[in-house]
Amino acid sequence: MSVVSHHSSHHSDLSPPQEEPIKPFRLEVWRARFDTAKTATPVRRTLLGCLVEMIGVFMTSFPPLCTFLAIGLSDIPAEFRPAISCLMGSIVCLLSIWLGLTVCMSTTRGFLHPCLTVLGCLLGMCGWIEGFFYVIAHTVGGFLSASAAVLIHWKSIKPILDAVNEGMLPPEIIWSSSGVAAAITNMKPLHQDWMAAMLNGFICALIGCLVICAALDATNAFSSPSMFPMLMGAMLSLLLMANVGAGVSQQPALWLGGRMSCAAIFGHADRCFPVADTLFIVFGPWPGFFVGFVVYFLLFGDIRRPSGRSMIRKAESDADARAQAAQRMCKGSESMSFS
């Protein structure tokens, strides 16, 4: 017995140590840790929101700007360019806004607009400090999208700009509402006075705000949050088609970012920042959005209405109850026929 126990203890000493089983790599665990870390503090959340808002403005503005520049630099006859630019720009605007809002809304509600950001701050949907940095992010996104669109077409723009600077071509080819720089600066049309331009911007912003409020109204059974990006894209495309050749911009961040890009690339700050254009962008879209919200709140909104989701759930439950009742009736009639 002693020999056997000695040999067994000897073999137990020589046996390899038991290793812990290798744990499988869980991507979900690391992703959860990363998501927790990036939103752990208010500073990180604000920084994340600013990056998302900046990318959202870039996504929604870069494709239309490239489209407008490509059409303006093409060989299309000048009399057909406004209509083609309006049609193509409307389609591209619809798709880019639809996709951009779909990407960004789950993170920061998808403000992507200074006027909507201020409204969100007033309604308690966003903090004022966050809103301030969001507006800066919107402007940076507009600057980057305008700069990228111009630099992509710079090989075609540079000879025209050199010819204008040397006096071989009139300045209107670059610096006018139908010129090359108008794609990123949204200059006032020559055929419109300032009162008409501001009234146009006010009405377009009011209509846009009504659509936004209706799309986000929980008591509106004809809309849903999932349809909001498409409704926004359709609304802005419709306004763009209605203002063919008007050069209307309802996005102050794109206006400021585009002008900053114009001054940085073209080098004419006095032409990129005319004083009179400031009146249009201040007294046009801003009051329109606020008046549109007040009009919807006073006339169209009603918190006593049941929410659209509850109406859908009630209709589904009623339909299910009817189906079950019909099934019981069928079973009862079959049992009676067999008996």
Residue pairs with C-beta under 8 A, 6 or more apart in sequence:
37 44
38 44
38 48
39 45
39 48
46 129
46 130
46 133
48 107
49 107
49 108
49 130
49 133
49 134
49 137
50 133
50 134
50 136
50 137
51 137
52 104
52 107
52 108
53 104
53 108
53 111
53 112
53 134
53 137
53 138
53 141
54 137
54 138
54 140
54 141
54 144
55 103
55 104
55 141
56 100
56 101
56 103
56 104
56 108
56 110
56 112
56 141
57 112
57 137
57 138
57 141
57 142
57 145
57 253
57 254
57 257
58 141
58 144
58 145
58 148
59 96
59 99
59 100
59 103
59 104
60 96
60 97
60 100
60 101
60 112
61 96
61 141
61 142
61 145
61 146
61 251
61 254
62 96
62 145
62 148
62 149
63 92
63 93
63 95
63 96
64 89
64 92
64 93
64 96
65 145
65 146
65 149
65 183
65 184
66 149
66 152
66 153
67 85
67 88
67 89
67 92
68 85
68 89
68 183
69 149
69 150
69 152
69 153
69 157
69 180
69 183
69 184
70 153
71 81
71 84
71 85
71 88
72 81
72 85
72 179
72 180
72 182
72 183
73 153
73 156
73 157
73 180
74 81
76 84
78 178
81 178
82 178
82 244
82 245
83 244
85 244
86 240
86 241
86 244
86 245
87 241
89 240
90 237
90 238
90 240
90 241
91 237
93 233
93 236
93 237
93 240
94 233
94 234
94 236
94 237
95 233
96 233
97 229
97 232
97 233
97 236
98 229
98 230
98 232
98 233
99 229
100 110
100 112
100 229
101 110
101 112
101 228
101 229
101 232
101 233
102 229
104 110
104 112
105 225
105 228
105 229
108 134
109 120
109 125
109 126
110 229
111 117
111 120
111 126
111 134
111 138
112 138
113 138
113 251
113 252
113 253
114 135
114 138
114 252
114 253
115 205
115 252
115 285
115 286
115 289
115 290
116 212
116 289
117 126
117 131
117 134
117 135
117 138
118 131
118 135
119 289
119 290
119 293
120 126
120 131
121 127
121 128
121 131
126 134
135 253
138 253
138 257
139 253
139 256
139 257
139 260
140 257
141 253
141 257
142 251
142 253
142 254
142 255
142 256
142 257
142 258
142 261
143 257
143 258
143 260
143 261
144 257
145 254
145 257
146 184
146 254
146 257
146 258
146 261
146 262
147 261
147 264
147 265
149 183
149 184
150 157
150 184
150 261
150 265
151 265
154 265
157 180
160 169
160 173
160 174
160 180
161 174
161 180
161 266
163 169
164 170
164 171
164 173
164 174
172 178
172 179
173 179
173 180
174 180
174 181
174 266
175 181
175 187
175 268
175 271
176 182
176 187
176 190
177 187
177 188
177 189
177 190
177 247
178 245
179 187
181 187
181 262
181 266
181 271
181 272
182 247
184 258
184 259
184 261
184 262
185 255
185 258
185 259
185 262
185 272
186 247
186 248
186 249
186 254
186 255
186 258
187 247
187 274
187 277
188 194
188 197
188 247
188 276
188 277
188 280
189 197
189 245
189 246
189 247
192 200
192 246
194 276
194 279
194 280
197 246
197 248
197 280
197 284
198 279
198 280
198 283
198 284
200 243
200 246
200 248
200 284
201 248
201 249
201 250
201 280
201 281
201 284
201 285
201 288
202 283
202 284
202 285
202 287
202 288
202 291
203 288
204 239
204 242
204 243
204 248
204 250
204 285
204 288
205 250
205 284
205 285
205 286
205 287
205 288
205 289
205 292
206 288
206 289
206 291
206 292
206 295
207 235
207 239
207 292
208 235
208 236
208 239
208 250
208 288
208 289
208 292
209 288
209 289
209 290
209 291
209 292
209 293
209 296
210 292
210 295
210 296
210 300
211 231
211 232
211 235
212 228
212 232
212 235
212 292
213 292
213 293
213 296
213 297
213 300
213 301
214 220
214 222
214 223
214 296
214 300
215 223
215 225
215 227
215 228
215 231
215 232
216 223
216 225
216 228
217 223
217 296
217 300
217 301
218 307
218 308
218 309
219 301
219 302
219 303
219 305
219 306
219 307
219 308
220 308
221 308
221 311
221 312
222 308
223 231
223 308
224 308
224 309
236 250
239 248
239 250
240 248
249 255
249 281
250 284
250 285
250 288
251 285
252 281
252 285
252 286
255 277
255 281
259 272
259 273
260 272
262 268
262 271
262 272
263 269
263 272
263 273
266 272
306 314
